[in-house]
Amino acid sequence: MNDQTNAQATGQAGQSTGDAAQTMDSSRAADERESAAAVTDLLRQLAETGADISTLLGQELLLALGDSVRIAVLGRTLVHLAALAWLGFAILLSWIVFDAAGSGPLAALTFLSLQVAAALLVLWMIRRYSASLALPRTRDHIAALLGKERQS
């Protein structure tokens, strides 16, 4: 009888271990389904967010393009206003010279001198900045790589 009781106990223990393993497997499968559903939902949300950001970017680029045209027009207007301000300043200085010296030719010479000085300054700046258009540093670097001395 002890053998029969032991066999029943072992059978029941084996059955309860089998039930626990089956319960654990079904619990693990449920967890995996939940994880897969969560990942799928996350990917869907990520795709929707990407599409929303892409739409927003496209619309904002269109607005930026329209604003850049407006800025270009305003910049051109600013150039005209700056030229008028410069002329006003030159006329004011010429007037002061005319008032102080009482000489029209001296006032005209003052006005002309201011315009020539401004033109020379602009030409000097153009010459200075145009030197970089020849890409001197790149040419020097290529010459150094080739083992040649660059002729200026």
PAGU-97324 format. One record per residue: x, y, z of N, C-alpha, C, O, CB in turn; residue number from 1; chain. Coordinates in nm, 3 decimals. Each point is the difference from the previous one (the first is absolute). Glycine has a CB too. Example, Ala and Ser with C-alpha at 12.3 -4.5 7.8 and 13.67 -1.06 7.14 Angstrom:
<rs>
R       n.u       n.v       n.w      ca.u      ca.v      ca.w       c.u       c.v       c.w       o.u       o.v       o.w      cb.u      cb.v      cb.w   num   cadena
R     1.319    -0.569     0.780    -0.089     0.119     0.000     0.090     0.120     0.000     0.104    -0.002     0.066    -0.293    -0.115     0.059     1        A
R     0.154     0.222    -0.197     0.082     0.119     0.006    -0.077     0.109     0.073     0.051     0.111     0.017     0.067    -0.174    -0.232     2        A
</rs>
This chain:
<rs>
R       n.u       n.v       n.w      ca.u      ca.v      ca.w       c.u       c.v       c.w       o.u       o.v       o.w      cb.u      cb.v      cb.w   num   cadena
R     0.080    -0.117     0.000    -0.080     0.117     0.000     0.086     0.126     0.000    -0.035     0.103    -0.058    -0.143    -0.230     0.175     1        A
R     0.287     0.114    -0.053     0.090     0.113    -0.001     0.050     0.029    -0.140     0.018     0.116    -0.039     0.050    -0.170     0.272     2        A
R    -0.047    -0.053    -0.310     0.045     0.020    -0.137    -0.108     0.066    -0.083     0.026     0.086    -0.083     0.123    -0.285     0.103     3        A
R    -0.272     0.156     0.007    -0.112     0.058    -0.076    -0.019     0.146     0.040    -0.027     0.083    -0.087    -0.085    -0.309     0.072     4        A
R     0.126     0.260     0.140    -0.014     0.138     0.048     0.113     0.085    -0.056    -0.020     0.114    -0.041    -0.093    -0.195     0.251     5        A
R     0.232     0.023    -0.211     0.113     0.074    -0.056    -0.020     0.026    -0.149     0.032     0.108    -0.049     0.119    -0.212     0.221     6        A
R    -0.203     0.005    -0.242    -0.024     0.015    -0.143    -0.105     0.106    -0.024     0.013     0.082    -0.091     0.048    -0.321     0.052     7        A
R    -0.168     0.239     0.121    -0.104     0.102    -0.016     0.057     0.138     0.032    -0.030     0.097    -0.069    -0.149    -0.265     0.128     8        A
R     0.259     0.177     0.045     0.059     0.127     0.039     0.095     0.050    -0.108     0.004     0.118    -0.033    -0.026    -0.181     0.276     9        A
R     0.100    -0.031    -0.299     0.093     0.037    -0.105    -0.078     0.041    -0.124     0.037     0.095    -0.069     0.138    -0.252     0.161    10        A
R    -0.280     0.087    -0.121    -0.085     0.034    -0.115    -0.064     0.135     0.017    -0.005     0.079    -0.094    -0.039    -0.320     0.056    11        A
R    -0.004     0.268     0.158    -0.062     0.130     0.026     0.105     0.111    -0.004    -0.027     0.109    -0.049    -0.150    -0.220     0.189    12        A
R     0.296     0.084    -0.090     0.106     0.100    -0.002     0.042     0.027    -0.144     0.024     0.114    -0.039     0.056    -0.188     0.267    13        A
R    -0.072    -0.034    -0.306     0.037     0.017    -0.141    -0.107     0.076    -0.075     0.029     0.082    -0.086     0.103    -0.294     0.095    14        A
R    -0.258     0.184     0.023    -0.111     0.068    -0.066    -0.001     0.147     0.041    -0.022     0.086    -0.085    -0.113    -0.301     0.078    15        A
R     0.159     0.245     0.136     0.000     0.140     0.044     0.120     0.073    -0.056    -0.009     0.120    -0.029    -0.112    -0.185     0.239    16        A
R     0.235    -0.003    -0.227     0.116     0.063    -0.063    -0.029     0.026    -0.146     0.036     0.105    -0.053     0.119    -0.219     0.215    17        A
R    -0.219     0.021    -0.228    -0.039     0.017    -0.140    -0.099     0.113    -0.016     0.011     0.079    -0.094     0.028    -0.322     0.054    18        A
R    -0.137     0.253     0.133    -0.096     0.110    -0.004     0.069     0.134     0.023    -0.034     0.099    -0.065    -0.145    -0.255     0.148    19        A
R     0.277     0.159     0.007     0.072     0.124     0.028     0.082     0.042    -0.121     0.008     0.118    -0.033     0.002    -0.176     0.278    20        A
R     0.051    -0.040    -0.313     0.081     0.030    -0.118    -0.090     0.049    -0.113     0.034     0.093    -0.074     0.136    -0.266     0.141    21        A
R    -0.287     0.108    -0.080    -0.094     0.041    -0.105    -0.054     0.140     0.030    -0.016     0.081    -0.092    -0.047    -0.322     0.050    22        A
R     0.036     0.270     0.170    -0.048     0.132     0.040     0.110     0.103    -0.026    -0.028     0.112    -0.045    -0.124    -0.213     0.220    23        A
R     0.279     0.065    -0.148     0.112     0.091    -0.021     0.018     0.026    -0.150     0.027     0.113    -0.040     0.084    -0.197     0.251    24        A
R    -0.125    -0.020    -0.293     0.014     0.016    -0.145    -0.110     0.090    -0.056     0.027     0.086    -0.084     0.080    -0.312     0.071    25        A
R    -0.229     0.205     0.060    -0.110     0.084    -0.051     0.015     0.143     0.051    -0.036     0.094    -0.071    -0.115    -0.295     0.063    26        A
R     0.205     0.219     0.129     0.024     0.133     0.053     0.110     0.069    -0.080    -0.009     0.119    -0.031    -0.064    -0.194     0.262    27        A
R     0.176     0.000    -0.264     0.111     0.056    -0.080    -0.050     0.036    -0.140     0.038     0.105    -0.052     0.130    -0.244     0.183    28        A
R    -0.250     0.057    -0.189    -0.055     0.027    -0.134    -0.087     0.125     0.004     0.001     0.080    -0.093     0.005    -0.327     0.037    29        A
R    -0.083     0.262     0.164    -0.085     0.119     0.014     0.086     0.125     0.014    -0.030     0.105    -0.057    -0.151    -0.243     0.164    30        A
R     0.290     0.125    -0.031     0.092     0.113     0.016     0.064     0.037    -0.134     0.015     0.118    -0.033     0.030    -0.189     0.272    31        A
R    -0.007    -0.032    -0.315     0.060     0.026    -0.131    -0.099     0.066    -0.095     0.037     0.088    -0.077     0.114    -0.284     0.111    32        A
R    -0.278     0.153    -0.029    -0.103     0.064    -0.084    -0.020     0.146     0.040    -0.015     0.088    -0.084    -0.099    -0.310     0.054    33        A
R     0.114     0.246     0.161    -0.015     0.138     0.048     0.120     0.085    -0.041    -0.015     0.116    -0.041    -0.121    -0.199     0.236    34        A
R     0.255     0.025    -0.185     0.120     0.073    -0.042    -0.003     0.029    -0.149     0.032     0.111    -0.043     0.098    -0.220     0.227    35        A
R    -0.170     0.011    -0.264    -0.008     0.020    -0.145    -0.105     0.106    -0.033     0.021     0.083    -0.089     0.049    -0.322     0.051    36        A
R    -0.182     0.236     0.109    -0.103     0.101    -0.023     0.051     0.139     0.038    -0.027     0.098    -0.068    -0.152    -0.270     0.109    37        A
R     0.254     0.179     0.069     0.054     0.129     0.045     0.102     0.053    -0.101     0.001     0.120    -0.030    -0.038    -0.186     0.270    38        A
R     0.123    -0.023    -0.293     0.098     0.042    -0.099    -0.069     0.045    -0.128     0.038     0.101    -0.060     0.130    -0.261     0.158    39        A
R    -0.270     0.085    -0.140    -0.076     0.038    -0.119    -0.066     0.135     0.019     0.002     0.083    -0.091    -0.042    -0.325     0.038    40        A
R    -0.018     0.265     0.168    -0.064     0.128     0.028     0.103     0.113     0.002    -0.025     0.109    -0.051    -0.154    -0.228     0.183    41        A
R     0.296     0.091    -0.073     0.106     0.100     0.004     0.047     0.034    -0.141     0.022     0.117    -0.031     0.048    -0.201     0.257    42        A
R    -0.053    -0.017    -0.310     0.042     0.024    -0.139    -0.106     0.079    -0.077     0.035     0.087    -0.080     0.099    -0.300     0.086    43        A
R    -0.261     0.185     0.018    -0.107     0.074    -0.066     0.003     0.146     0.043    -0.013     0.090    -0.082    -0.128    -0.299     0.071    44        A
R     0.158     0.231     0.142     0.007     0.137     0.050     0.123     0.072    -0.055    -0.006     0.119    -0.032    -0.114    -0.189     0.240    45        A
R     0.231    -0.001    -0.220     0.122     0.057    -0.055    -0.020     0.040    -0.146     0.044     0.107    -0.043     0.092    -0.246     0.202    46        A
R    -0.203     0.053    -0.236    -0.028     0.032    -0.141    -0.092     0.120    -0.012     0.021     0.087    -0.084     0.008    -0.329     0.025    47        A
R    -0.132     0.248     0.144    -0.091     0.115    -0.003     0.073     0.129     0.038    -0.020     0.104    -0.062    -0.172    -0.257     0.120    48        A
R     0.277     0.144     0.044     0.076     0.117     0.042     0.095     0.045    -0.110     0.012     0.120    -0.026    -0.027    -0.195     0.265    49        A
R     0.082    -0.018    -0.305     0.088     0.033    -0.111    -0.075     0.066    -0.114     0.049     0.096    -0.059     0.096    -0.287     0.122    50        A
R    -0.264     0.141    -0.093    -0.081     0.060    -0.107    -0.043     0.141     0.040     0.001     0.091    -0.083    -0.081    -0.320     0.012    51        A
R     0.041     0.247     0.197    -0.040     0.133     0.047     0.116     0.098    -0.007    -0.016     0.114    -0.044    -0.154    -0.219     0.195    52        A
R     0.287     0.061    -0.108     0.118     0.087    -0.003     0.037     0.033    -0.144     0.038     0.113    -0.030     0.044    -0.212     0.247    53        A
R    -0.092     0.002    -0.306     0.030     0.023    -0.141    -0.096     0.103    -0.060     0.042     0.088    -0.075     0.047    -0.323     0.056    54        A
R    -0.216     0.223     0.051    -0.100     0.097    -0.048     0.030     0.138     0.055    -0.003     0.099    -0.073    -0.169    -0.281     0.057    55        A
R     0.201     0.189     0.146     0.032     0.128     0.063     0.124     0.062    -0.064     0.003     0.120    -0.026    -0.104    -0.201     0.241    56        A
R     0.203    -0.001    -0.240     0.123     0.050    -0.062    -0.029     0.057    -0.139     0.050     0.107    -0.034     0.083    -0.276     0.163    57        A
R    -0.212     0.099    -0.209    -0.032     0.048    -0.134    -0.075     0.133     0.004     0.031     0.091    -0.077    -0.039    -0.327     0.000    58        A
R    -0.089     0.246     0.165    -0.076     0.125     0.011     0.087     0.114     0.052    -0.012     0.114    -0.046    -0.196    -0.247     0.086    59        A
R     0.295     0.101     0.055     0.086     0.105     0.055     0.103     0.045    -0.102     0.036     0.118    -0.004    -0.070    -0.214     0.233    60        A
R     0.083     0.004    -0.314     0.093     0.039    -0.106    -0.068     0.092    -0.100     0.063     0.094    -0.049     0.060    -0.310     0.078    61        A
R    -0.249     0.191    -0.060    -0.074     0.090    -0.090    -0.014     0.138     0.062     0.016     0.101    -0.069    -0.142    -0.297    -0.024    62        A
R     0.096     0.202     0.222    -0.008     0.129     0.068     0.136     0.070     0.001     0.008     0.121    -0.021    -0.194    -0.210     0.164    63        A
R     0.292     0.013    -0.119     0.134     0.058     0.002     0.038     0.053    -0.138     0.064     0.105    -0.010     0.002    -0.261     0.195    64        A
R    -0.105     0.086    -0.290     0.028     0.047    -0.136    -0.070     0.131    -0.027     0.059     0.093    -0.055    -0.031    -0.329    -0.021    65        A
R    -0.156     0.245     0.116    -0.073     0.126    -0.016     0.063     0.112     0.080     0.008     0.114    -0.048    -0.216    -0.244     0.009    66        A
R     0.251     0.099     0.160     0.064     0.102     0.083     0.136     0.042    -0.056     0.039     0.116     0.012    -0.158    -0.209     0.187    67        A
R     0.191    -0.002    -0.260     0.130     0.037    -0.056    -0.016     0.096    -0.118     0.084     0.087    -0.021     0.009    -0.310     0.094    68        A
R    -0.199     0.207    -0.150    -0.027     0.095    -0.109    -0.031     0.138     0.059     0.048     0.102    -0.050    -0.137    -0.289    -0.097    69        A
R     0.011     0.189     0.253    -0.031     0.128     0.065     0.126     0.065     0.056     0.017     0.122    -0.010    -0.246    -0.208     0.066    70        A
R     0.317     0.006     0.003     0.125     0.052     0.055     0.087     0.057    -0.112     0.063     0.104     0.017    -0.073    -0.271     0.172    71        A
R     0.013     0.100    -0.304     0.079     0.051    -0.114    -0.053     0.135    -0.047     0.077     0.091    -0.029    -0.025    -0.328    -0.040    72        A
R    -0.183     0.250     0.062    -0.060     0.127    -0.042     0.032     0.108     0.104     0.035     0.112    -0.037    -0.221    -0.234    -0.085    73        A
R     0.173     0.089     0.248     0.032     0.098     0.105     0.148     0.035     0.000     0.036     0.115     0.026    -0.225    -0.204     0.111    74        A
R     0.275    -0.007    -0.166     0.144     0.028    -0.009     0.031     0.096    -0.113     0.082     0.091     0.014    -0.036    -0.316     0.079    75        A
R    -0.114     0.205    -0.205     0.019     0.093    -0.112    -0.047     0.140     0.038     0.063     0.100    -0.035    -0.091    -0.289    -0.128    76        A
R    -0.083     0.195     0.232    -0.051     0.130     0.048     0.100     0.064     0.095     0.023     0.120    -0.004    -0.260    -0.201    -0.022    77        A
R     0.295    -0.001     0.112     0.098     0.051     0.095     0.123     0.058    -0.071     0.055     0.101     0.044    -0.135    -0.271     0.123    78        A
R     0.122     0.108    -0.276     0.114     0.052    -0.075    -0.033     0.140    -0.054     0.083     0.090     0.007    -0.013    -0.325    -0.070    79        A
R    -0.191     0.252     0.012    -0.039     0.132    -0.051    -0.006     0.102     0.113     0.043     0.114    -0.016    -0.174    -0.225    -0.168    80        A
R     0.077     0.070     0.297    -0.007     0.092     0.114     0.140     0.038     0.050     0.024     0.114     0.037    -0.246    -0.214     0.027    81        A
R     0.313     0.004    -0.063     0.137     0.028     0.043     0.068     0.096    -0.096     0.075     0.089     0.042    -0.062    -0.316     0.065    82        A
R    -0.038     0.211    -0.236     0.059     0.092    -0.098    -0.054     0.141     0.020     0.075     0.097    -0.006    -0.049    -0.285    -0.158    83        A
R    -0.156     0.199     0.188    -0.058     0.132     0.025     0.054     0.060     0.129     0.025     0.121     0.007    -0.232    -0.191    -0.130    84        A
R     0.226    -0.012     0.226     0.056     0.051     0.126     0.143     0.048    -0.021     0.039     0.103     0.053    -0.187    -0.261     0.078    85        A
R     0.226     0.083    -0.209     0.136     0.043    -0.029     0.001     0.133    -0.075     0.078     0.090     0.031    -0.005    -0.330    -0.038    86        A
R    -0.160     0.252    -0.091    -0.007     0.127    -0.074    -0.041     0.114     0.092     0.054     0.111    -0.009    -0.111    -0.237    -0.201    87        A
R    -0.038     0.100     0.296    -0.042     0.102     0.096     0.114     0.043     0.091     0.016     0.118     0.028    -0.246    -0.211    -0.036    88        A
R     0.308    -0.004     0.054     0.114     0.030     0.086     0.104     0.083    -0.076     0.053     0.098     0.053    -0.093    -0.311     0.075    89        A
R     0.069     0.176    -0.253     0.098     0.073    -0.080    -0.049     0.142    -0.028     0.079     0.095     0.003    -0.003    -0.311    -0.108    90        A
R    -0.205     0.230     0.078    -0.055     0.134    -0.024     0.007     0.084     0.126     0.031     0.119    -0.006    -0.185    -0.212    -0.169    91        A
R     0.126     0.032     0.290     0.008     0.072     0.127     0.142     0.052     0.024     0.019     0.116     0.035    -0.206    -0.259     0.057    92        A
R     0.286     0.057    -0.109     0.139     0.043     0.018     0.038     0.110    -0.099     0.067     0.097     0.035    -0.009    -0.326     0.050    93        A
R    -0.103     0.213    -0.209     0.028     0.105    -0.100    -0.065     0.131     0.038     0.058     0.107    -0.018    -0.041    -0.283    -0.160    94        A
R    -0.136     0.169     0.229    -0.071     0.120     0.043     0.074     0.069     0.115     0.014     0.122     0.003    -0.232    -0.226    -0.075    95        A
R     0.265     0.022     0.167     0.075     0.055     0.113     0.126     0.071    -0.050     0.034     0.108     0.047    -0.122    -0.290     0.105    96        A
R     0.157     0.120    -0.249     0.120     0.063    -0.057    -0.039     0.129    -0.072     0.069     0.101     0.013     0.042    -0.328    -0.039    97        A
R    -0.220     0.225    -0.048    -0.045     0.120    -0.071    -0.035     0.111     0.100     0.033     0.116    -0.021    -0.119    -0.259    -0.168    98        A
R     0.018     0.105     0.297    -0.041     0.098     0.100     0.122     0.059     0.071     0.004     0.120     0.027    -0.221    -0.243     0.004    99        A
R     0.316     0.038    -0.002     0.118     0.047     0.073     0.094     0.080    -0.091     0.052     0.104     0.040    -0.070    -0.303     0.112   100        A
R     0.040     0.150    -0.274     0.097     0.066    -0.087    -0.065     0.098    -0.097     0.066     0.090    -0.052     0.077    -0.293     0.070   101        A
R    -0.269     0.188    -0.040    -0.070     0.086    -0.094     0.042    -0.023    -0.143    -0.016     0.087    -0.085    -0.003     0.080     0.265   102        A
R     0.072    -0.284    -0.209     0.049    -0.030    -0.134    -0.075    -0.118    -0.058     0.003    -0.110     0.054     0.223     0.200     0.007   103        A
R    -0.295    -0.066    -0.172    -0.072    -0.107    -0.069     0.094    -0.105    -0.057    -0.026    -0.119     0.018    -0.151     0.282    -0.073   104        A
R     0.286    -0.121    -0.012     0.092    -0.101    -0.054     0.061    -0.089     0.109     0.020    -0.119    -0.023     0.030     0.276    -0.164   105        A
R    -0.021    -0.103     0.303     0.056    -0.079     0.109    -0.104    -0.100     0.053     0.034    -0.113     0.033     0.119     0.305     0.029   106        A
R    -0.278    -0.150    -0.055    -0.107    -0.090     0.042    -0.017    -0.113    -0.101    -0.018    -0.115     0.038    -0.098     0.305     0.080   107        A
R     0.121    -0.156    -0.247    -0.011    -0.102    -0.105     0.120    -0.096     0.006    -0.016    -0.121    -0.018    -0.113     0.283    -0.128   108        A
R     0.248    -0.108     0.171     0.118    -0.084     0.013    -0.013    -0.094     0.120     0.043    -0.115    -0.007     0.096     0.296    -0.099   109        A
R    -0.197    -0.132     0.214    -0.023    -0.085     0.118    -0.095    -0.115    -0.036     0.026    -0.115     0.035     0.009     0.314     0.118   110        A
R    -0.143    -0.167    -0.222    -0.096    -0.102    -0.041     0.067    -0.103    -0.091    -0.015    -0.121     0.021    -0.172     0.288    -0.003   111        A
R     0.262    -0.120    -0.117     0.068    -0.089    -0.093     0.105    -0.085     0.073     0.013    -0.119    -0.029    -0.053     0.284    -0.156   112        A
R     0.114    -0.106     0.277     0.102    -0.073     0.076    -0.061    -0.113     0.082     0.057    -0.109     0.007     0.081     0.318     0.003   113        A
R    -0.253    -0.184     0.051    -0.068    -0.105     0.077    -0.042    -0.116    -0.091     0.012    -0.116     0.038    -0.094     0.289     0.126   114        A
R     0.033    -0.142    -0.283    -0.044    -0.105    -0.092     0.120    -0.082    -0.050    -0.007    -0.122    -0.009    -0.190     0.265    -0.061   115        A
R     0.306    -0.072     0.038     0.120    -0.070    -0.047     0.059    -0.086     0.112     0.043    -0.113    -0.026     0.004     0.301    -0.137   116        A
R    -0.045    -0.137     0.285     0.052    -0.078     0.113    -0.083    -0.125     0.023     0.054    -0.108     0.026     0.031     0.320     0.080   117        A
R    -0.217    -0.199    -0.115    -0.087    -0.117     0.016     0.023    -0.100    -0.112     0.004    -0.121     0.025    -0.175     0.265     0.091   118        A
R     0.186    -0.096    -0.239     0.024    -0.089    -0.113     0.133    -0.073     0.015     0.009    -0.119    -0.028    -0.145     0.271    -0.119   119        A
R     0.240    -0.081     0.190     0.131    -0.063     0.020    -0.005    -0.106     0.110     0.062    -0.105    -0.012     0.047     0.317    -0.064   120        A
R    -0.183    -0.183     0.181    -0.015    -0.097     0.109    -0.069    -0.127    -0.051     0.042    -0.111     0.032    -0.054     0.298     0.135   121        A
R    -0.092    -0.170    -0.246    -0.072    -0.116    -0.055     0.091    -0.078    -0.096     0.001    -0.123     0.004    -0.222     0.246     0.020   122        A
R     0.296    -0.055    -0.109     0.091    -0.068    -0.091     0.108    -0.076     0.076     0.035    -0.112    -0.038    -0.078     0.288    -0.134   123        A
R     0.097    -0.117     0.279     0.099    -0.069     0.082    -0.059    -0.127     0.062     0.065    -0.104     0.004     0.045     0.325     0.045   124        A
R    -0.234    -0.212    -0.002    -0.065    -0.117     0.061    -0.025    -0.109    -0.104     0.018    -0.118     0.027    -0.127     0.268     0.144   125        A
R     0.067    -0.109    -0.292    -0.023    -0.098    -0.106     0.131    -0.071    -0.034     0.002    -0.122    -0.014    -0.191     0.262    -0.078   126        A
R     0.297    -0.065     0.079     0.130    -0.059    -0.033     0.045    -0.096     0.110     0.054    -0.107    -0.028     0.006     0.313    -0.103   127        A
R    -0.081    -0.167     0.255     0.039    -0.083     0.114    -0.078    -0.131     0.003     0.058    -0.107     0.020    -0.001     0.313     0.108   128        A
R    -0.188    -0.199    -0.150    -0.083    -0.120     0.006     0.015    -0.085    -0.126    -0.016    -0.122     0.007    -0.145     0.244     0.138   129        A
R     0.191    -0.061    -0.258     0.012    -0.079    -0.123     0.127    -0.083    -0.001     0.009    -0.095    -0.079    -0.139     0.269    -0.041   130        A
R     0.227    -0.144     0.203     0.122    -0.080     0.006    -0.032    -0.143     0.042     0.070    -0.093    -0.041     0.062     0.298     0.097   131        A
R    -0.234    -0.224     0.024    -0.035    -0.135     0.045    -0.070    -0.080    -0.110    -0.012    -0.122     0.011    -0.007     0.208     0.223   132        A
R    -0.027    -0.020    -0.338    -0.068    -0.071    -0.109     0.097    -0.089    -0.078    -0.043    -0.094    -0.067    -0.121     0.281     0.051   133        A
R     0.292    -0.158     0.023     0.101    -0.081    -0.068     0.037    -0.125     0.081     0.082    -0.080    -0.044     0.006     0.288    -0.064   134        A
R    -0.149    -0.225     0.225     0.022    -0.115     0.088     0.149    -0.019     0.032     0.055    -0.107    -0.025    -0.260    -0.001    -0.072   135        A
R     0.270     0.210     0.152     0.146    -0.009     0.021     0.041    -0.110     0.099     0.102    -0.064    -0.021    -0.092     0.306    -0.028   136        A
R    -0.086    -0.264     0.153     0.039    -0.102     0.099    -0.010    -0.140    -0.060     0.085    -0.086     0.025    -0.164     0.237     0.161   137        A
R    -0.025    -0.173    -0.265    -0.015    -0.131    -0.064     0.112    -0.022    -0.100     0.056    -0.110    -0.007    -0.305     0.121     0.038   138        A
R     0.281     0.091    -0.108     0.110    -0.012    -0.096     0.132    -0.028     0.072     0.078    -0.084    -0.044    -0.199     0.240    -0.113   139        A
R     0.146    -0.086     0.267     0.122    -0.023     0.078     0.004    -0.144     0.052     0.105    -0.064    -0.002    -0.100     0.308     0.067   140        A
R    -0.118    -0.293    -0.018    -0.007    -0.134     0.055     0.025    -0.105    -0.109     0.073    -0.096     0.022    -0.234     0.177     0.154   141        A
R     0.101    -0.062    -0.292     0.021    -0.094    -0.110     0.145     0.003    -0.045     0.060    -0.104    -0.027    -0.299     0.134    -0.047   142        A
R     0.296     0.091     0.066     0.141     0.011    -0.038     0.090    -0.070     0.101     0.097    -0.066    -0.037    -0.146     0.284    -0.078   143        A
R     0.016    -0.205     0.243     0.079    -0.067     0.104    -0.014    -0.151    -0.012     0.098    -0.073     0.020    -0.128     0.271     0.133   144        A
R    -0.090    -0.246    -0.185    -0.018    -0.145    -0.017     0.079    -0.053    -0.119     0.052    -0.111     0.003    -0.280     0.132     0.097   145        A
R     0.236     0.060    -0.205     0.073    -0.042    -0.119     0.150     0.026     0.013     0.078    -0.042    -0.086    -0.282     0.087    -0.049   146        A
R     0.244     0.022     0.241     0.141     0.027     0.023     0.052     0.114    -0.085     0.120     0.008    -0.027    -0.091    -0.245     0.087   147        A
R    -0.116     0.324    -0.101     0.040     0.113    -0.083    -0.018     0.128     0.079    -0.080     0.008     0.092     0.017    -0.131    -0.303   148        A
R     0.141     0.223     0.172    -0.019     0.133     0.058    -0.096     0.074    -0.089     0.013    -0.002    -0.122     0.217     0.006     0.225   149        A
R    -0.325     0.061    -0.042    -0.100     0.075    -0.077     0.058     0.133    -0.042     0.064     0.069     0.079    -0.252    -0.181     0.045   150        A
R     0.166     0.147    -0.249     0.044     0.129    -0.050    -0.114     0.097     0.011    -0.106    -0.023    -0.058     0.271    -0.084    -0.099   151        A
R    -0.147     0.215     0.229    -0.108     0.097     0.023    -0.030     0.079    -0.120    -0.088     0.086     0.003     0.151    -0.074     0.228   152        A
</rs>
